[in-house]
Amino acid sequence: MKILDVLPRETILGDLKSQDKKGIIEELVNPVSRIAGINNEDLVQVLMERERLGSTGIGGGIGIPHGKLKDIDNLILGFGLSRKGVDFESLDNKPTHIFFLLITPENSTGLHLKLLARISKILKHELFKERLLNAADSDEIYSIIGEEDEEF
């Protein structure tokens, strides 16, 4: 599965404004909830409950907030870029800039883990992260993700 197969262009936010974890999650959720027809507050609640179990800020400037919902049929992916960086309670205690938001149906553990692994793998490439951080807009971000995704 390619990332762009499940990342709608409309869910790519090239300039997140929030300066805290909940605000970032709320921003990321807005386009995803519209496309999926999910209530914003419900989705934020699921993601914040997951964050209470342990931060999804994995370090290296990356956050992958994720959760499972019973009311959806398909995996939903969103992307956001915080140019200033935000305290996302990352494992390395450094600001987080790059966010992938992943929402999966409750019963799809295999798919959930497969996509998390794919995202984590491409985010290990420093040049890829640098290109994302320097992208001018969401169209360029979409292209950069597509190019990187093709290499695997």
C-alpha positions as a printed NumPy array, in Angstrom:
array([[  0.   ,   0.   ,   0.   ],
       [  1.287,   3.409,  -0.989],
       [  0.831,   6.356,   1.359],
       [ -0.791,   8.482,  -1.357],
       [ -3.398,   5.723,  -1.837],
       [ -4.855,   6.735,   1.539],
       [ -3.712,  10.371,   1.908],
       [ -6.26 ,  12.709,   0.319],
       [ -4.712,  15.94 ,  -0.939],
       [ -7.284,  17.924,   1.103],
       [ -5.932,  16.506,   4.38 ],
       [ -2.434,  17.921,   3.853],
       [ -1.916,  21.028,   5.975],
       [  1.296,  22.837,   5.102],
       [  1.333,  25.368,   7.929],
       [ -0.114,  24.268,  11.267],
       [ -0.577,  27.234,  13.619],
       [ -1.266,  25.614,  17.006],
       [  1.404,  25.601,  19.675],
       [  0.191,  22.709,  21.822],
       [ -0.642,  19.037,  21.372],
       [ -4.432,  19.334,  21.557],
       [ -4.472,  22.274,  19.142],
       [ -2.323,  20.403,  16.614],
       [ -4.609,  17.367,  16.835],
       [ -7.687,  19.569,  16.384],
       [ -6.162,  21.17 ,  13.28 ],
       [ -5.203,  17.797,  11.796],
       [ -8.671,  16.384,  12.507],
       [-10.661,  19.136,  10.739],
       [-10.18 ,  18.075,   7.092],
       [-10.077,  14.363,   7.967],
       [-13.393,  14.477,   9.839],
       [-15.062,  16.396,   6.984],
       [-13.959,  13.863,   4.371],
       [-14.817,  10.847,   6.529],
       [-18.077,  12.265,   7.869],
       [-16.909,  11.806,  11.458],
       [-17.71 ,  14.141,  14.343],
       [-14.674,  16.358,  15.084],
       [-14.971,  16.135,  18.857],
       [-15.281,  12.34 ,  18.833],
       [-12.139,  12.003,  16.749],
       [-10.179,  14.451,  18.918],
       [-11.3  ,  12.529,  22.009],
       [-10.094,   9.185,  20.587],
       [ -6.714,  10.684,  19.678],
       [ -6.241,  12.447,  23.021],
       [ -7.125,   9.224,  24.874],
       [ -4.421,   7.463,  22.853],
       [ -1.943,  10.251,  23.745],
       [ -2.644,   9.671,  27.45 ],
       [ -1.322,   6.116,  27.021],
       [  1.965,   7.529,  25.747],
       [  2.972,  10.269,  23.374],
       [  2.921,   9.548,  19.653],
       [  5.73 ,  12.084,  19.298],
       [  8.37 ,   9.543,  18.304],
       [ 11.307,  11.956,  18.224],
       [ 13.344,  13.362,  15.402],
       [ 10.732,  16.067,  14.829],
       [  7.995,  13.515,  14.04 ],
       [  4.553,  12.883,  15.496],
       [  2.193,  10.147,  14.37 ],
       [ -1.047,  10.617,  16.299],
       [ -3.238,   7.617,  15.641],
       [ -6.37 ,   5.927,  16.835],
       [ -9.109,   3.479,  15.976],
       [-12.787,   4.181,  15.392],
       [-15.623,   1.688,  15.13 ],
       [-17.755,   3.917,  12.889],
       [-15.466,   3.93 ,   9.842],
       [-14.878,   1.401,   7.086],
       [-11.574,   2.596,   5.672],
       [ -8.252,   3.856,   6.903],
       [ -7.912,   7.659,   6.861],
       [ -4.628,   9.545,   6.76 ],
       [ -3.829,  13.21 ,   7.253],
       [ -0.599,  15.214,   7.218],
       [  0.49 ,  18.444,   8.84 ],
       [  3.606,  20.553,   9.021],
       [  4.402,  22.862,  11.939],
       [  7.08 ,  25.186,  10.659],
       [  7.889,  26.576,  14.13 ],
       [  7.688,  23.191,  15.815],
       [  5.545,  22.372,  18.816],
       [  5.982,  20.589,  22.141],
       [  4.279,  17.272,  21.407],
       [  5.832,  15.546,  24.433],
       [  8.203,  13.717,  22.091],
       [ 10.429,  10.937,  23.314],
       [ 13.507,  13.1  ,  22.669],
       [ 11.907,  16.225,  24.236],
       [ 12.537,  18.212,  21.031],
       [  9.956,  20.18 ,  19.016],
       [  7.797,  18.239,  16.574],
       [  7.383,  19.547,  13.023],
       [  6.07 ,  16.678,  10.853],
       [  2.76 ,  14.993,  11.633],
       [  0.992,  12.045,  10.07 ],
       [ -2.513,  11.483,  11.465],
       [ -3.74 ,   7.908,  11.134],
       [ -7.292,   6.742,  11.83 ],
       [ -8.229,   3.123,  11.23 ],
       [-11.328,   0.97 ,  11.748],
       [-11.366,  -0.782,  15.122],
       [-10.852,  -4.251,  13.638],
       [ -7.952,  -3.494,  11.27 ],
       [ -4.839,  -3.996,  13.382],
       [ -2.747,  -5.45 ,  10.539],
       [ -3.452,  -2.557,   8.188],
       [ -2.849,  -0.049,  10.984],
       [  0.551,  -1.523,  11.826],
       [  1.554,  -1.887,   8.167],
       [  0.909,   1.78 ,   7.425],
       [  2.593,   2.927,  10.656],
       [  5.666,   0.91 ,   9.661],
       [  5.695,   2.391,   6.142],
       [  5.407,   5.954,   7.45 ],
       [  8.121,   5.343,  10.048],
       [ 10.409,   3.873,   7.397],
       [ 10.252,   6.836,   5.009],
       [ 10.613,   9.301,   7.884],
       [ 14.024,   7.827,   8.73 ],
       [ 15.432,   9.593,   5.658],
       [ 16.804,  12.966,   6.737],
       [ 16.726,  14.413,   3.21 ],
       [ 13.022,  13.532,   2.918],
       [ 12.241,  15.275,   6.23 ],
       [ 14.285,  18.298,   5.172],
       [ 12.442,  18.505,   1.851],
       [  9.094,  18.378,   3.664],
       [ 10.132,  21.148,   6.052],
       [ 11.176,  23.338,   3.116],
       [  8.102,  22.648,   0.977],
       [  6.325,  25.799,  -0.163],
       [  2.761,  24.446,   0.062],
       [  0.554,  21.37 ,   0.351],
       [  0.881,  20.561,  -3.375],
       [  4.659,  20.356,  -3.018],
       [  4.292,  18.246,   0.134],
       [  2.023,  15.854,  -1.777],
       [  4.617,  15.549,  -4.563],
       [  7.497,  14.985,  -2.126],
       [  5.598,  12.22 ,  -0.31 ],
       [  4.709,  10.627,  -3.647],
       [  8.341,  10.644,  -4.831],
       [  9.606,   9.117,  -1.588],
       [  6.817,   6.555,  -1.539],
       [  7.768,   5.367,  -5.054],
       [ 11.257,   4.414,  -3.887],
       [  9.945,   1.589,  -1.658]])
